[in-house]
Amino acid sequence: MRDKGNNNKNINKGNLKFTAAVCQLKVTDNKTHNLNGAQKMIEEAALRNADIIILPEMFNCPYDSTYFKRFSEDYPGETTGLLSMLAALHSVYIVGGSIPECDKDRNRIYNTSYSFDRKGALIGRHRKIHLFDVDVEGGISFNESETITAGSDMTVIETEFCKIGIAICYDMRFPELIRKMVLSGAQIIAVPAAFNMTTGPAHWRLLARTRALDNQVYFIAASPARDKTASYVAYGHSLVANPWGDVISEASEKEEIIISEIDLGFVNKIRKEFPLLKHRREDVYKTK
Amino acid sequence: MRDKGNNNKNINKGNLKFTAAVCQLKVTDNKTHNLNGAQKMIEEAALRNADIIILPEMFNCPYDSTYFKRFSEDYPGETTGLLSMLAALHSVYIVGGSIPECDKDRNRIYNTSYSFDRKGALIGRHRKIHLFDVDVEGGISFNESETITAGSDMTVIETEFCKIGIAICYDMRFPELIRKMVLSGAQIIAVPAAFNMTTGPAHWRLLARTRALDNQVYFIAASPARDKTASYVAYGHSLVANPWGDVISEASEKEEIIISEIDLGFVNKIRKEFPLLKHRREDVYKTK
Protein backbone atom coordinates (compact mmCIF):
# COMPACT_ATOMS: atom_id res chain seq x y z
CA MET A 1 0.00 0.00 0.00
CA ARG A 2 1.14 3.51 -0.72
CA ASP A 3 1.48 6.21 1.92
CA LYS A 4 -1.91 7.86 2.10
CA GLY A 5 -0.55 11.04 3.67
CA ASN A 6 1.83 11.91 0.87
CA ASN A 7 0.21 14.44 -1.45
CA ASN A 8 3.34 16.19 -2.73
CA LYS A 9 3.97 16.46 -6.42
CA ASN A 10 7.66 15.54 -6.19
CA ILE A 11 9.02 13.04 -8.62
CA ASN A 12 9.14 9.86 -6.64
CA LYS A 13 7.29 6.66 -6.17
CA GLY A 14 4.50 6.77 -3.64
CA ASN A 15 2.67 9.89 -4.75
CA LEU A 16 -1.06 9.30 -4.77
CA LYS A 17 -2.07 12.60 -6.36
CA PHE A 18 -0.81 13.96 -9.63
CA THR A 19 -1.99 15.84 -12.70
CA ALA A 20 -3.03 14.47 -16.08
CA ALA A 21 -3.60 16.62 -19.15
CA VAL A 22 -5.30 15.71 -22.40
CA CYS A 23 -4.34 17.77 -25.46
CA GLN A 24 -7.37 17.83 -27.74
CA LEU A 25 -5.64 19.17 -30.82
CA LYS A 26 -7.00 19.74 -34.29
CA VAL A 27 -5.46 17.39 -36.84
CA THR A 28 -4.87 18.72 -40.37
CA ASP A 29 -3.50 17.18 -43.56
CA ASN A 30 -0.17 18.95 -42.94
CA LYS A 31 2.10 16.79 -40.78
CA THR A 32 4.48 19.60 -39.80
CA HIS A 33 1.55 21.71 -38.74
CA ASN A 34 0.23 18.83 -36.63
CA LEU A 35 3.57 18.31 -34.91
CA ASN A 36 3.93 22.03 -34.23
CA GLY A 37 0.43 22.08 -32.78
CA ALA A 38 1.17 19.08 -30.56
CA GLN A 39 4.39 20.69 -29.37
CA LYS A 40 2.64 23.93 -28.41
CA MET A 41 -0.07 22.09 -26.48
CA ILE A 42 2.42 19.85 -24.69
CA GLU A 43 4.38 22.94 -23.65
CA GLU A 44 1.23 24.58 -22.34
CA ALA A 45 0.18 21.43 -20.46
CA ALA A 46 3.63 21.21 -18.89
CA LEU A 47 3.39 24.85 -17.83
CA ARG A 48 0.11 23.95 -16.17
CA ASN A 49 1.96 21.34 -14.09
CA ALA A 50 0.87 18.23 -15.90
CA ASP A 51 2.71 15.08 -14.84
CA ILE A 52 1.24 12.96 -17.62
CA ILE A 53 0.13 14.28 -21.01
CA ILE A 54 -2.09 12.28 -23.34
CA LEU A 55 -2.55 12.96 -27.07
CA PRO A 56 -5.34 11.65 -29.31
CA GLU A 57 -5.37 8.87 -31.90
CA MET A 58 -3.67 9.69 -35.21
CA PHE A 59 -2.65 13.13 -33.95
CA ASN A 60 -0.10 13.66 -36.72
CA CYS A 61 -2.23 12.36 -39.61
CA PRO A 62 -5.86 12.61 -40.71
CA TYR A 63 -7.90 9.55 -39.71
CA ASP A 64 -8.37 8.64 -43.36
CA SER A 65 -7.06 5.51 -45.09
CA THR A 66 -5.63 7.50 -47.98
CA TYR A 67 -3.17 9.29 -45.64
CA PHE A 68 -1.86 6.51 -43.41
CA LYS A 69 0.94 5.21 -45.64
CA ARG A 70 2.22 8.63 -46.65
CA PHE A 71 2.31 9.91 -43.07
CA SER A 72 3.71 6.69 -41.58
CA GLU A 73 7.06 6.46 -39.80
CA ASP A 74 9.39 3.75 -38.64
CA TYR A 75 10.70 3.97 -35.06
CA PRO A 76 12.59 6.10 -34.19
CA GLY A 77 11.21 8.76 -36.48
CA GLU A 78 10.31 12.40 -36.73
CA THR A 79 7.23 12.22 -34.50
CA THR A 80 8.57 9.88 -31.84
CA GLY A 81 11.83 11.88 -31.77
CA LEU A 82 9.86 15.04 -31.06
CA LEU A 83 7.78 13.41 -28.33
CA SER A 84 10.85 11.95 -26.63
CA MET A 85 12.59 15.33 -26.73
CA LEU A 86 9.54 17.14 -25.30
CA ALA A 87 9.07 14.57 -22.51
CA ALA A 88 12.68 15.05 -21.41
CA LEU A 89 12.67 18.83 -21.88
CA HIS A 90 9.59 19.31 -19.72
CA SER A 91 10.16 16.31 -17.47
CA VAL A 92 6.70 14.86 -18.16
CA TYR A 93 5.29 11.51 -19.12
CA ILE A 94 3.76 11.52 -22.60
CA VAL A 95 1.27 8.95 -23.87
CA GLY A 96 1.84 9.93 -27.45
CA GLY A 97 -1.62 9.42 -28.90
CA SER A 98 -1.16 7.26 -31.95
CA ILE A 99 0.50 7.59 -35.33
CA PRO A 100 0.71 5.41 -38.42
CA GLU A 101 3.77 3.22 -37.86
CA CYS A 102 5.37 1.46 -40.81
CA ASP A 103 7.87 -1.37 -40.68
CA LYS A 104 11.29 -0.99 -42.26
CA ASP A 105 10.09 -2.18 -45.65
CA ARG A 106 6.99 0.03 -45.53
CA ASN A 107 4.89 -3.08 -46.15
CA ARG A 108 2.78 -2.97 -43.03
CA ILE A 109 1.24 -0.06 -41.23
CA TYR A 110 0.09 -0.16 -37.61
CA ASN A 111 -1.96 2.31 -35.59
CA THR A 112 0.58 2.73 -32.81
CA SER A 113 0.87 4.58 -29.52
CA TYR A 114 4.34 5.32 -28.14
CA SER A 115 4.81 6.37 -24.51
CA PHE A 116 7.78 8.17 -22.97
CA ASP A 117 8.91 8.79 -19.41
CA ARG A 118 10.22 12.02 -17.88
CA LYS A 119 13.68 11.37 -19.32
CA GLY A 120 12.35 10.81 -22.81
CA ALA A 121 12.89 7.06 -22.72
CA LEU A 122 10.41 4.88 -24.60
CA ILE A 123 8.37 2.96 -22.02
CA GLY A 124 5.56 1.53 -24.16
CA ARG A 125 4.50 0.76 -27.69
CA HIS A 126 0.88 -0.23 -28.24
CA ARG A 127 -0.34 -1.34 -31.63
CA LYS A 128 -4.13 -1.08 -31.91
CA ILE A 129 -5.53 -4.57 -31.47
CA HIS A 130 -9.12 -4.18 -32.62
CA LEU A 131 -9.56 -2.58 -36.02
CA PHE A 132 -12.55 -0.41 -36.80
CA ASP A 133 -14.41 -2.22 -39.57
CA VAL A 134 -18.02 -1.07 -39.36
CA ASP A 135 -20.82 -0.07 -41.69
CA VAL A 136 -23.75 1.51 -39.86
CA GLU A 137 -26.84 2.28 -41.96
CA GLY A 138 -27.24 6.06 -42.12
CA GLY A 139 -24.09 6.51 -40.03
CA ILE A 140 -20.37 5.82 -39.96
CA SER A 141 -18.69 3.47 -42.40
CA PHE A 142 -14.98 2.67 -42.13
CA ASN A 143 -12.69 -0.25 -42.99
CA GLU A 144 -9.52 0.22 -41.00
CA SER A 145 -8.16 -3.27 -41.70
CA GLU A 146 -7.90 -2.37 -45.39
CA THR A 147 -4.77 -0.35 -44.60
CA ILE A 148 -3.83 -1.11 -40.98
CA THR A 149 -2.43 -4.31 -39.52
CA ALA A 150 -3.68 -5.26 -36.05
CA GLY A 151 -1.43 -5.64 -33.03
CA SER A 152 -1.69 -8.64 -30.74
CA ASP A 153 -0.32 -7.51 -27.42
CA MET A 154 -1.76 -5.83 -24.39
CA THR A 155 0.25 -2.81 -23.26
CA VAL A 156 0.57 -1.75 -19.63
CA ILE A 157 3.26 0.83 -18.91
CA GLU A 158 5.02 1.52 -15.63
CA THR A 159 5.23 5.03 -14.23
CA GLU A 160 6.39 6.44 -10.90
CA PHE A 161 2.73 6.74 -9.89
CA CYS A 162 1.10 3.51 -11.03
CA LYS A 163 0.69 1.20 -13.98
CA ILE A 164 -1.26 2.60 -16.92
CA GLY A 165 -3.06 0.46 -19.50
CA ILE A 166 -2.92 1.80 -23.05
CA ALA A 167 -5.68 1.11 -25.57
CA ILE A 168 -6.53 2.82 -28.84
CA CYS A 169 -10.08 3.87 -29.68
CA TYR A 170 -12.04 0.79 -30.80
CA ASP A 171 -9.97 -1.28 -28.33
CA MET A 172 -12.04 0.34 -25.56
CA ARG A 173 -15.15 -1.42 -26.90
CA PHE A 174 -13.83 -4.69 -25.52
CA PRO A 175 -14.29 -5.11 -21.77
CA GLU A 176 -12.02 -8.16 -21.76
CA LEU A 177 -8.98 -6.12 -22.77
CA ILE A 178 -9.56 -3.39 -20.20
CA ARG A 179 -10.17 -5.98 -17.46
CA LYS A 180 -6.99 -7.82 -18.34
CA MET A 181 -4.98 -4.61 -17.99
CA VAL A 182 -6.54 -3.95 -14.62
CA LEU A 183 -5.86 -7.48 -13.40
CA SER A 184 -2.26 -6.79 -14.47
CA GLY A 185 -2.23 -3.86 -12.06
CA ALA A 186 -3.34 -0.85 -14.11
CA GLN A 187 -5.01 1.90 -12.06
CA ILE A 188 -5.38 4.21 -15.03
CA ILE A 189 -6.51 3.39 -18.54
CA ALA A 190 -5.36 5.94 -21.13
CA VAL A 191 -7.05 5.78 -24.51
CA PRO A 192 -6.01 7.85 -27.51
CA ALA A 193 -9.18 7.71 -29.60
CA ALA A 194 -11.21 9.35 -32.31
CA PHE A 195 -14.88 8.52 -32.01
CA ASN A 196 -17.03 10.03 -34.74
CA MET A 197 -20.34 11.83 -35.07
CA THR A 198 -22.27 8.52 -35.04
CA THR A 199 -20.55 6.73 -32.16
CA GLY A 200 -19.45 9.79 -30.21
CA PRO A 201 -22.83 11.16 -29.12
CA ALA A 202 -24.18 7.63 -28.67
CA HIS A 203 -21.39 5.86 -26.81
CA TRP A 204 -18.33 7.93 -25.85
CA ARG A 205 -19.24 9.00 -22.31
CA LEU A 206 -21.15 5.80 -21.67
CA LEU A 207 -18.21 3.53 -22.41
CA ALA A 208 -15.61 5.67 -20.66
CA ARG A 209 -17.74 5.89 -17.53
CA THR A 210 -18.57 2.18 -17.40
CA ARG A 211 -15.00 1.03 -18.00
CA ALA A 212 -13.90 3.31 -15.16
CA LEU A 213 -16.69 2.09 -12.89
CA ASP A 214 -16.39 -1.64 -13.63
CA ASN A 215 -12.64 -1.61 -13.18
CA GLN A 216 -12.37 1.03 -10.47
CA VAL A 217 -9.78 3.02 -12.38
CA TYR A 218 -9.38 6.47 -13.86
CA PHE A 219 -10.27 6.29 -17.54
CA ILE A 220 -8.69 9.00 -19.70
CA ALA A 221 -10.04 9.26 -23.24
CA ALA A 222 -8.31 11.66 -25.67
CA SER A 223 -9.96 12.79 -28.91
CA PRO A 224 -8.84 15.19 -31.63
CA ALA A 225 -10.84 18.42 -31.85
CA ARG A 226 -13.77 18.30 -34.26
CA ASP A 227 -13.07 19.35 -37.84
CA LYS A 228 -16.25 19.40 -39.85
CA THR A 229 -14.29 19.64 -43.11
CA ALA A 230 -12.46 16.34 -42.56
CA SER A 231 -13.54 13.10 -44.27
CA TYR A 232 -13.80 11.55 -40.78
CA VAL A 233 -15.24 14.00 -38.28
CA ALA A 234 -13.98 13.39 -34.74
CA TYR A 235 -16.41 13.91 -31.87
CA GLY A 236 -14.06 15.73 -29.49
CA HIS A 237 -15.18 15.72 -25.84
CA SER A 238 -11.96 14.30 -24.42
CA LEU A 239 -12.71 13.32 -20.85
CA VAL A 240 -11.59 11.76 -17.62
CA ALA A 241 -13.88 9.42 -15.66
CA ASN A 242 -13.12 8.44 -12.08
CA PRO A 243 -13.43 5.01 -10.41
CA TRP A 244 -17.04 5.73 -9.35
CA GLY A 245 -17.97 6.30 -13.00
CA ASP A 246 -18.27 10.09 -12.79
CA VAL A 247 -16.84 12.35 -15.48
CA ILE A 248 -14.49 14.74 -13.66
CA SER A 249 -13.40 16.77 -16.66
CA GLU A 250 -14.55 17.00 -20.24
CA ALA A 251 -13.61 19.11 -23.24
CA SER A 252 -15.97 20.71 -25.70
CA GLU A 253 -15.58 19.81 -29.38
CA LYS A 254 -12.96 22.56 -29.91
CA GLU A 255 -9.19 22.56 -29.60
CA GLU A 256 -8.37 22.69 -25.89
CA ILE A 257 -6.48 21.14 -23.01
CA ILE A 258 -8.25 19.51 -20.09
CA ILE A 259 -6.46 19.11 -16.77
CA SER A 260 -7.49 16.58 -14.13
CA GLU A 261 -6.22 15.67 -10.74
CA ILE A 262 -5.76 11.92 -10.46
CA ASP A 263 -6.02 10.54 -6.93
CA LEU A 264 -4.92 6.97 -6.45
CA GLY A 265 -6.12 7.26 -2.88
CA PHE A 266 -9.65 7.41 -4.32
CA VAL A 267 -8.95 4.26 -6.34
CA ASN A 268 -7.93 2.55 -3.10
CA LYS A 269 -10.98 3.89 -1.24
CA ILE A 270 -13.47 2.75 -3.86
CA ARG A 271 -11.85 -0.66 -4.17
CA LYS A 272 -12.07 -1.07 -0.40
CA GLU A 273 -15.65 0.15 0.07
CA PHE A 274 -17.10 -1.51 -3.03
CA PRO A 275 -14.79 -4.47 -3.64
CA LEU A 276 -15.87 -5.41 -7.16
CA LEU A 277 -12.49 -6.73 -8.19
CA LYS A 278 -12.33 -8.94 -5.12
CA HIS A 279 -15.88 -10.21 -5.75
CA ARG A 280 -15.09 -11.53 -9.22
CA ARG A 281 -15.93 -15.23 -9.59
CA GLU A 282 -13.22 -16.53 -11.89
CA ASP A 283 -14.46 -20.07 -11.14
CA VAL A 284 -17.76 -19.21 -12.81
CA TYR A 285 -16.40 -17.24 -15.79
CA LYS A 286 -13.83 -19.73 -16.97
CA THR A 287 -14.82 -21.82 -19.96
CA LYS A 288 -15.19 -25.42 -18.91
CA MET B 1 -31.05 -16.62 -39.74
CA ARG B 2 -34.66 -16.09 -38.85
CA ASP B 3 -37.29 -14.89 -41.29
CA LYS B 4 -37.08 -11.09 -41.17
CA GLY B 5 -40.55 -10.64 -42.58
CA ASN B 6 -42.35 -12.49 -39.83
CA ASN B 7 -43.74 -10.00 -37.36
CA ASN B 8 -46.71 -12.02 -36.11
CA LYS B 9 -47.11 -12.64 -32.44
CA ASN B 10 -48.08 -16.29 -32.84
CA ILE B 11 -46.54 -18.77 -30.51
CA ASN B 12 -43.86 -20.41 -32.58
CA LYS B 13 -40.15 -20.38 -33.09
CA GLY B 14 -38.90 -17.85 -35.55
CA ASN B 15 -40.70 -14.76 -34.33
CA LEU B 16 -38.34 -11.81 -34.23
CA LYS B 17 -40.68 -9.38 -32.50
CA PHE B 18 -42.43 -9.92 -29.23
CA THR B 19 -43.42 -8.08 -26.07
CA ALA B 20 -41.66 -7.94 -22.73
CA ALA B 21 -43.19 -6.50 -19.57
CA VAL B 22 -41.52 -5.56 -16.32
CA CYS B 23 -43.71 -5.48 -13.22
CA GLN B 24 -42.24 -2.89 -10.88
CA LEU B 25 -44.20 -3.84 -7.80
CA LYS B 26 -43.96 -2.48 -4.28
CA VAL B 27 -42.65 -5.05 -1.84
CA THR B 28 -44.02 -5.04 1.69
CA ASP B 29 -43.29 -7.08 4.81
CA ASN B 30 -46.48 -9.09 4.19
CA LYS B 31 -45.78 -12.05 1.92
CA THR B 32 -49.40 -12.72 1.00
CA HIS B 33 -49.82 -9.11 0.06
CA ASN B 34 -46.69 -9.29 -2.11
CA LEU B 35 -47.92 -12.41 -3.92
CA ASN B 36 -51.35 -10.87 -4.49
CA GLY B 37 -49.70 -7.75 -5.87
CA ALA B 38 -47.48 -9.79 -8.20
CA GLN B 39 -50.49 -11.78 -9.40
CA LYS B 40 -52.45 -8.62 -10.22
CA MET B 41 -49.56 -7.10 -12.14
CA ILE B 42 -48.86 -10.33 -14.05
CA GLU B 43 -52.54 -10.49 -15.01
CA GLU B 44 -52.45 -6.90 -16.22
CA ALA B 45 -49.22 -7.45 -18.18
CA ALA B 46 -50.75 -10.53 -19.82
CA LEU B 47 -53.83 -8.49 -20.77
CA ARG B 48 -51.45 -6.01 -22.40
CA ASN B 49 -50.13 -8.85 -24.59
CA ALA B 50 -46.85 -9.50 -22.86
CA ASP B 51 -45.03 -12.61 -24.04
CA ILE B 52 -42.43 -12.45 -21.30
CA ILE B 53 -42.97 -10.95 -17.85
CA ILE B 54 -40.10 -10.08 -15.55
CA LEU B 55 -40.39 -9.46 -11.80
CA PRO B 56 -37.84 -7.75 -9.53
CA GLU B 57 -35.37 -9.17 -7.04
CA MET B 58 -36.86 -10.34 -3.73
CA PHE B 59 -40.37 -9.52 -4.89
CA ASN B 60 -42.02 -11.55 -2.17
CA CYS B 61 -39.80 -10.43 0.71
CA PRO B 62 -38.20 -7.19 1.90
CA TYR B 63 -34.56 -6.90 0.83
CA ASP B 64 -33.49 -7.04 4.44
CA SER B 65 -31.37 -9.75 6.05
CA THR B 66 -33.74 -10.10 8.97
CA TYR B 67 -36.56 -11.31 6.66
CA PHE B 68 -34.82 -13.74 4.32
CA LYS B 69 -35.02 -16.89 6.45
CA ARG B 70 -38.59 -16.36 7.56
CA PHE B 71 -39.83 -15.70 4.00
CA SER B 72 -37.74 -18.45 2.40
CA GLU B 73 -39.24 -21.43 0.54
CA ASP B 74 -38.04 -24.75 -0.73
CA TYR B 75 -38.94 -25.66 -4.33
CA PRO B 76 -41.74 -26.23 -5.18
CA GLY B 77 -43.33 -23.80 -2.78
CA GLU B 78 -46.07 -21.23 -2.41
CA THR B 79 -44.43 -18.58 -4.58
CA THR B 80 -43.10 -20.81 -7.34
CA GLY B 81 -46.43 -22.65 -7.43
CA LEU B 82 -48.25 -19.37 -7.98
CA LEU B 83 -45.84 -18.27 -10.74
CA SER B 84 -46.10 -21.60 -12.52
CA MET B 85 -49.89 -21.45 -12.35
CA LEU B 86 -50.01 -17.88 -13.67
CA ALA B 87 -47.58 -18.63 -16.52
CA ALA B 88 -49.79 -21.51 -17.67
CA LEU B 89 -53.07 -19.66 -17.09
CA HIS B 90 -52.01 -16.67 -19.17
CA SER B 91 -49.70 -18.58 -21.52
CA VAL B 92 -46.74 -16.29 -20.81
CA TYR B 93 -43.11 -16.74 -19.92
CA ILE B 94 -42.32 -15.52 -16.42
CA VAL B 95 -38.85 -14.65 -15.19
CA GLY B 96 -39.90 -14.78 -11.58
CA GLY B 97 -37.74 -12.06 -10.09
CA SER B 98 -36.05 -13.63 -7.13
CA ILE B 99 -37.07 -15.02 -3.77
CA PRO B 100 -35.24 -16.37 -0.74
CA GLU B 101 -34.84 -20.11 -1.43
CA CYS B 102 -34.03 -22.44 1.42
CA ASP B 103 -32.77 -25.98 1.18
CA LYS B 104 -34.76 -28.86 2.69
CA ASP B 105 -33.07 -28.48 6.06
CA ARG B 106 -33.48 -24.70 6.06
CA ASN B 107 -29.73 -24.40 6.64
CA ARG B 108 -28.87 -22.42 3.58
CA ILE B 109 -30.68 -19.59 1.88
CA TYR B 110 -30.09 -18.55 -1.71
CA ASN B 111 -31.28 -15.49 -3.61
CA THR B 112 -32.93 -17.38 -6.43
CA SER B 113 -34.75 -16.62 -9.67
CA TYR B 114 -37.12 -19.24 -11.09
CA SER B 115 -38.33 -19.02 -14.70
CA PHE B 116 -41.38 -20.66 -16.22
CA ASP B 117 -42.54 -21.24 -19.79
CA ARG B 118 -46.01 -20.75 -21.25
CA LYS B 119 -47.11 -24.11 -19.89
CA GLY B 120 -45.91 -23.33 -16.39
CA ALA B 121 -42.93 -25.66 -16.61
CA LEU B 122 -39.78 -24.64 -14.76
CA ILE B 123 -37.13 -23.71 -17.35
CA GLY B 124 -34.48 -22.05 -15.20
CA ARG B 125 -33.23 -21.60 -11.69
CA HIS B 126 -30.59 -18.96 -11.09
CA ARG B 127 -28.96 -18.55 -7.72
CA LYS B 128 -27.31 -15.13 -7.34
CA ILE B 129 -23.60 -15.62 -7.87
CA HIS B 130 -22.14 -12.33 -6.66
CA LEU B 131 -23.27 -11.29 -3.19
CA PHE B 132 -23.67 -7.63 -2.29
CA ASP B 133 -21.12 -6.97 0.46
CA VAL B 134 -20.35 -3.27 0.34
CA ASP B 135 -19.81 -0.41 2.75
CA VAL B 136 -19.77 2.98 1.03
CA GLU B 137 -18.88 5.98 3.20
CA GLY B 138 -21.98 8.18 3.49
CA GLY B 139 -23.94 5.72 1.35
CA ILE B 140 -25.17 2.16 1.20
CA SER B 141 -23.92 -0.55 3.52
CA PHE B 142 -25.06 -4.18 3.17
CA ASN B 143 -23.63 -7.60 3.90
CA GLU B 144 -25.63 -10.09 1.86
CA SER B 145 -23.24 -13.00 2.43
CA GLU B 146 -24.09 -12.90 6.12
CA THR B 147 -27.41 -14.59 5.35
CA ILE B 148 -27.28 -15.68 1.71
CA THR B 149 -25.20 -18.45 0.12
CA ALA B 150 -23.83 -17.71 -3.35
CA GLY B 151 -24.66 -19.75 -6.43
CA SER B 152 -21.95 -20.93 -8.79
CA ASP B 153 -23.68 -21.46 -12.11
CA MET B 154 -24.48 -19.28 -15.06
CA THR B 155 -28.12 -19.51 -16.13
CA VAL B 156 -29.27 -19.17 -19.74
CA ILE B 157 -32.85 -20.22 -20.42
CA GLU B 158 -34.36 -21.31 -23.72
CA THR B 159 -37.54 -19.73 -25.01
CA GLU B 160 -39.40 -19.96 -28.31
CA PHE B 161 -37.86 -16.58 -29.25
CA CYS B 162 -34.25 -16.78 -28.17
CA LYS B 163 -32.00 -17.65 -25.29
CA ILE B 164 -32.19 -15.36 -22.26
CA GLY B 165 -29.41 -14.92 -19.73
CA ILE B 166 -30.57 -14.48 -16.13
CA ALA B 167 -28.58 -12.50 -13.59
CA ILE B 168 -29.59 -11.05 -10.25
CA CYS B 169 -28.75 -7.46 -9.31
CA TYR B 170 -25.08 -7.29 -8.26
CA ASP B 171 -24.34 -10.03 -10.83
CA MET B 172 -24.78 -7.35 -13.50
CA ARG B 173 -21.70 -5.55 -12.16
CA PHE B 174 -19.52 -8.27 -13.66
CA PRO B 175 -19.01 -7.95 -17.42
CA GLU B 176 -17.46 -11.42 -17.58
CA LEU B 177 -20.72 -13.10 -16.55
CA ILE B 178 -22.84 -11.19 -19.02
CA ARG B 179 -20.34 -11.82 -21.82
CA LYS B 180 -20.29 -15.53 -21.06
CA MET B 181 -24.07 -15.69 -21.34
CA VAL B 182 -23.94 -13.90 -24.67
CA LEU B 183 -21.24 -16.19 -26.01
CA SER B 184 -23.57 -19.02 -25.00
CA GLY B 185 -26.18 -17.54 -27.31
CA ALA B 186 -28.23 -15.16 -25.16
CA GLN B 187 -29.85 -12.29 -27.08
CA ILE B 188 -31.61 -10.91 -24.03
CA ILE B 189 -30.28 -10.45 -20.52
CA ALA B 190 -33.01 -10.28 -17.88
CA VAL B 191 -31.99 -8.99 -14.48
CA PRO B 192 -34.24 -8.98 -11.43
CA ALA B 193 -32.53 -6.35 -9.30
CA ALA B 194 -32.90 -3.85 -6.49
CA PHE B 195 -30.37 -1.05 -6.75
CA ASN B 196 -30.59 1.46 -3.93
CA MET B 197 -30.52 5.23 -3.50
CA THR B 198 -26.70 5.29 -3.60
CA THR B 199 -26.03 3.01 -6.56
CA GLY B 200 -29.27 3.61 -8.45
CA PRO B 201 -28.82 7.25 -9.42
CA ALA B 202 -25.08 6.71 -9.95
CA HIS B 203 -24.96 3.47 -11.92
CA TRP B 204 -28.28 1.85 -12.86
CA ARG B 205 -28.83 3.29 -16.36
CA LEU B 206 -25.11 3.38 -17.06
CA LEU B 207 -24.58 -0.31 -16.43
CA ALA B 208 -27.75 -1.47 -18.17
CA ARG B 209 -26.94 0.59 -21.26
CA THR B 210 -23.33 -0.51 -21.48
CA ARG B 211 -24.06 -4.20 -20.98
CA ALA B 212 -26.64 -3.95 -23.78
CA LEU B 213 -24.24 -2.05 -26.03
CA ASP B 214 -21.13 -4.16 -25.42
CA ASN B 215 -23.01 -7.41 -25.92
CA GLN B 216 -25.49 -6.25 -28.55
CA VAL B 217 -28.46 -7.58 -26.63
CA TYR B 218 -31.63 -6.28 -25.05
CA PHE B 219 -30.98 -5.71 -21.37
CA ILE B 220 -34.06 -5.83 -19.15
CA ALA B 221 -33.57 -4.63 -15.59
CA ALA B 222 -36.44 -5.04 -13.12
CA SER B 223 -36.56 -3.15 -9.82
CA PRO B 224 -39.14 -3.02 -7.05
CA ALA B 225 -40.97 0.28 -6.70
CA ARG B 226 -39.40 2.70 -4.24
CA ASP B 227 -40.58 2.51 -0.65
CA LYS B 228 -39.02 5.23 1.43
CA THR B 229 -40.14 3.54 4.65
CA ALA B 230 -38.18 0.33 3.98
CA SER B 231 -34.80 -0.37 5.60
CA TYR B 232 -33.37 -0.81 2.08
CA VAL B 233 -34.85 1.74 -0.31
CA ALA B 234 -35.00 0.45 -3.90
CA TYR B 235 -34.32 2.93 -6.71
CA GLY B 236 -37.10 1.84 -9.07
CA HIS B 237 -36.61 2.93 -12.69
CA SER B 238 -36.98 -0.53 -14.21
CA LEU B 239 -35.83 -0.23 -17.80
CA VAL B 240 -35.09 -1.88 -21.10
CA ALA B 241 -31.96 -0.97 -23.08
CA ASN B 242 -31.53 -2.00 -26.71
CA PRO B 243 -28.42 -3.37 -28.48
CA TRP B 244 -27.30 0.16 -29.46
CA GLY B 245 -27.27 1.13 -25.78
CA ASP B 246 -30.43 3.26 -25.86
CA VAL B 247 -33.05 3.04 -23.13
CA ILE B 248 -36.32 2.24 -24.91
CA SER B 249 -38.55 2.19 -21.86
CA GLU B 250 -38.14 3.19 -18.27
CA ALA B 251 -40.37 3.31 -15.22
CA SER B 252 -40.55 6.07 -12.66
CA GLU B 253 -39.90 5.18 -9.03
CA LYS B 254 -43.56 4.23 -8.47
CA GLU B 255 -45.44 0.96 -8.84
CA GLU B 256 -46.02 0.43 -12.56
CA ILE B 257 -45.66 -1.91 -15.53
CA ILE B 258 -43.41 -1.07 -18.46
CA ILE B 259 -44.01 -2.71 -21.81
CA SER B 260 -41.34 -2.97 -24.53
CA GLU B 261 -41.22 -4.42 -27.98
CA ILE B 262 -38.19 -6.65 -28.35
CA ASP B 263 -36.95 -6.98 -31.95
CA LEU B 264 -34.38 -9.69 -32.53
CA GLY B 265 -34.10 -8.36 -36.07
CA PHE B 266 -32.49 -5.29 -34.56
CA VAL B 267 -30.05 -7.51 -32.65
CA ASN B 268 -29.12 -9.13 -35.97
CA LYS B 269 -28.81 -5.78 -37.73
CA ILE B 270 -26.54 -4.24 -35.08
CA ARG B 271 -24.37 -7.35 -34.91
CA LYS B 272 -23.95 -7.23 -38.70
CA GLU B 273 -23.28 -3.50 -39.07
CA PHE B 274 -21.08 -3.16 -35.99
CA PRO B 275 -19.62 -6.64 -35.51
CA LEU B 276 -18.21 -6.27 -32.01
CA LEU B 277 -18.70 -9.89 -31.08
CA LYS B 278 -16.91 -11.03 -34.23
CA HIS B 279 -14.07 -8.58 -33.57
CA ARG B 280 -13.24 -10.03 -30.17
CA ARG B 281 -9.60 -11.13 -29.87
CA GLU B 282 -9.75 -14.20 -27.68
CA ASP B 283 -6.07 -14.81 -28.52
CA VAL B 284 -5.17 -11.56 -26.75
CA TYR B 285 -7.50 -11.89 -23.75
CA LYS B 286 -6.55 -15.38 -22.68
CA THR B 287 -4.20 -15.64 -19.75
CA LYS B 288 -0.88 -17.04 -20.88
Interface residues (C-beta under 8 A of the other chain):
Chain A: I129 H130 L131 D133 V134 D135 V136 E137 A150 S152 D153 M154 Y170 R173 F174 P175 E176 L177 R179 K180 A202 H203 L206 L207 R209 T210 L213 D214 W244 G245 D246 K269 E273 F274 P275 L276 H279 R280 R281 D283 V284 Y285 T287
Chain B: I129 H130 L131 D133 V134 D135 V136 E137 A150 S152 D153 M154 Y170 R173 F174 P175 E176 L177 R179 K180 A202 H203 L206 L207 R209 T210 L213 D214 W244 G245 D246 K269 E273 F274 P275 L276 H279 R280 R281 D283 V284 Y285 T287
